[in-house]
Amino acid sequence: MFDEIEFDKIKRLPKYVFAAVGELKMQQRHAGADVIDLSMGNPDGPTPPHIIEKLIESARKPKVYGYSVSRGIFKLRLAAADWYQRKYGVYLDPETEVVASMGSKEGYAHLVQAITNLGDTAIVPDPCYPIHSQAFILAGGNVVKFPIKFGSDFALDEDTFVEDVKKCLRENSPRPKYLIVNFPNNPTTTTVTPEFYKRIVALAKEERFYILSDIAYAELSFDGYKTPSIMSVEGAKDVAIESYTLSKSYNMAGWRVGFIVGNQKLVGALAKIKSWLDYGMFTPIQVAATVALNGDQKCVEEIRQNYERRRDVLIKAFANAGWQIDSPKATMFVWARIPEQFRHLGSLEFAKQLLINAQVAVSPGVGFGPAGDEWVRIAMIENENRIRQAAKNIKKYFREKGIAVSADEMK
Ligand SMILES: Cc1ncc(COP(=O)(O)O)c(C=O)c1O
């Protein structure tokens, strides 16, 4: 009916690549397979008890059931500013430089909606967390990409990155107005040095573009690596915003709490569009989130250590299965190059084969962009025993395919 009424905007969104793996996963489960699900970035652990207690306590108060504040209650914005002060020594004005959001995804997508003029261009390095590029497409803008280059330690090749950004600025018309940076990166786990942010802030000032930085995985770093923030660069607020989320550091993905800080013009644009679109998160959620940020951070360290342990188990067990994977320095993911014998399949087909033949679900790299097609993303969202079981299943499958396993295969 009404064939003449087309939804052009939604048509610009590609089909969700991960849906194919998701459907296959469900089919396998319905057929009785014990699928080890390492596909989504959905933390499996519980929220720390003191945060849940605060939610309950707050939800019992009679005055919390009405509409809340769309930009976030003052105490939550203050807690976000204090988090930056403690972690990065950065001062933020909770009134004008902080907005709380329903997870950082909502904040980012609405910010992009608010600031994108029709035909505006953003530079989004490839591969990326899908909404980083699709938010611009949905908002009527365009995206230019270049492949992220990194070493075997997943450290960003910062010189090449800066050159690639310059090239994008030179070669695109209209000239890009925005650069998206996300380090530690989803999906590649790539990390950067504080020096990197100094360079891109200087470049943004010189070339007149804004930077949108996402540090969702700031706390999930390993081997002593400390995640830097663009906000630590003097004058960053002139050209940059940064988003952070409680989803990963506090196992609060379902709660939908995050915040966006920095440049007043951009933060103001987000606050304005949110004032039209929503009435804010349920107040007890905001109160509990405030307690999460202000309270004892031991729980964050425990969550971090848990991922570090899983990473160590995964890298060792998969190597033992014949799959040599470089060890990430951060995030809750492992970015694994597809073994050479399977690489010709492409990441989607390889992920399907792994699911059918080893009952292990991973995310195909191509779902994050064309540069990801020789890779899969493995999320460390099952416990160590299950990760070991996944490696055993893979080892069996690889053996059937005639792939050599490592010398200590009998362990
Ligand atoms: C890089 C990155 N940014 C943001 C998010 C979204 O987090 P939130 O739950 O805060 O919306 C994710 C979730 O996977 C992510 O990987």
The ligand as a Gaussian input file, in Angstrom:
#p B3LYP/6-31G(d) Opt

LIG

0 1
 C       32.896000       2.434000      21.084000
 C       31.561000       2.368000      21.708000
 N       30.937000       3.493000      22.009000
 C       29.728000       3.484000      22.585000
 C       29.087000       2.310000      22.857000
 C       27.698000       2.356000      23.392000
 O       27.648000       2.349000      24.704000
 P       26.359000       2.781000      25.501000
 O       25.872000       1.561000      26.147000
 O       26.850000       3.803000      26.426000
 O       25.360000       3.352000      24.537000
 C       29.694000       1.102000      22.572000
 C       28.991000      -0.160000      22.857000
 O       29.355000      -1.229000      22.494000
 C       30.965000       1.134000      21.972000
 O       31.592000       0.006000      21.631000

